[in-house]
Amino acid sequence: MGKRRGGQRRIAAAPRDDRAQVVSVSLPPGVLADLDDLTEQMGYRSRSEALRDALRSFFHEAQDLEGMGDQVEGTVSIYYLSSAVSAMHRVRHAHDAIVRSTLSSHFHRGGPSCCVDVLVVAGAKETVQRMLSELRVIKGVDVVRFIPMPPMEGHSAGHDHG
């Protein structure tokens, strides 16, 4: 992602001559077709422009979590193929200490069945980051998104539903 400064990562600066560097990426045909469709639908001039925008979003999400305090709260949305259920459950249960609740749903759309899980998590930032990393590398997992809990001013600490 970039270099560390003061213990935090930052996005690497563009080369001084402002010329973009070419990076080769291999994509499955379906992903390439989706990229082409979204590039057109969203009005990007090129695949490169769409990918640069997607990478910026990816970096900002990682930096948002990196910039949070030692304890974090939020939701994790995970989209995956049903073939990944066992691996998903292993990771989820390995992190029971930070998972407050789980919502799971399954979809059948003519192809392989898909699943979506939404986890409510609260715990040490490093533990949440480790869980996110473990989820992202599971074969069959398409999307893992962490959405942090926004600061809630004026609310008393210690409110608990359980």
LINMO-V822556 format. One record per residue. RES is the residue in one small letter. SS is DSSP state (H for helix, E for strand, - for the rest). D_LAST is the distance of its C-alpha to the last C-alpha in whole Angstrom. Layout:
res->{RES,RES}
ss->{SS,SS}
d_last->{D_LAST,D_LAST}
This chain:
res->{m,g,k,r,r,g,g,q,r,r,i,a,a,a,p,r,d,d,r,a,q,v,v,s,v,s,l,p,p,g,v,l,a,d,l,d,d,l,t,e,q,m,g,y,r,s,r,s,e,a,l,r,d,a,l,r,s,f,f,h,e,a,q,d,l,e,g,m,g,d,q,v,e,g,t,v,s,i,y,y,l,s,s,a,v,s,a,m,h,r,v,r,h,a,h,d,a,i,v,r,s,t,l,s,s,h,f,h,r,g,g,p,s,c,c,v,d,v,l,v,v,a,g,a,k,e,t,v,q,r,m,l,s,e,l,r,v,i,k,g,v,d,v,v,r,f,i,p,m,p,p,m,e,g,h,s,a,g,h,d,h,g}
ss->{-,-,-,E,E,-,-,E,E,-,-,-,-,-,-,-,-,-,-,-,-,-,-,-,-,-,-,-,H,H,H,H,H,H,H,H,H,H,H,H,H,-,-,-,-,-,H,H,H,H,H,H,H,H,H,H,H,H,H,H,H,H,H,H,H,H,-,-,-,-,E,E,E,E,E,E,E,E,E,E,E,H,H,H,H,H,H,H,H,H,H,H,H,H,-,-,-,-,E,E,E,E,E,E,E,E,E,-,-,-,-,-,-,E,E,E,E,E,E,E,E,E,E,E,H,H,H,H,H,H,H,H,H,H,H,H,-,-,-,-,E,E,E,E,E,E,E,E,-,-,-,-,-,-,-,-,-,-,-,-,-,-}
d_last->{39,40,41,39,40,38,36,35,36,38,40,43,46,48,52,54,57,54,55,52,52,52,49,49,46,46,45,44,46,43,42,45,46,42,43,46,45,42,45,47,44,43,47,47,50,50,47,47,46,43,42,43,40,38,38,38,34,33,35,33,29,30,31,28,26,29,29,25,24,23,19,18,16,17,17,20,22,24,27,29,31,30,32,30,27,27,28,25,23,24,23,20,19,21,18,15,14,14,13,9,10,14,16,20,23,26,30,33,36,39,39,36,33,30,27,24,21,18,16,13,14,14,16,20,22,24,22,21,25,25,23,25,28,27,26,29,32,31,34,33,30,32,29,26,25,23,22,20,18,21,21,19,22,21,18,16,14,11,9,6,4,0}
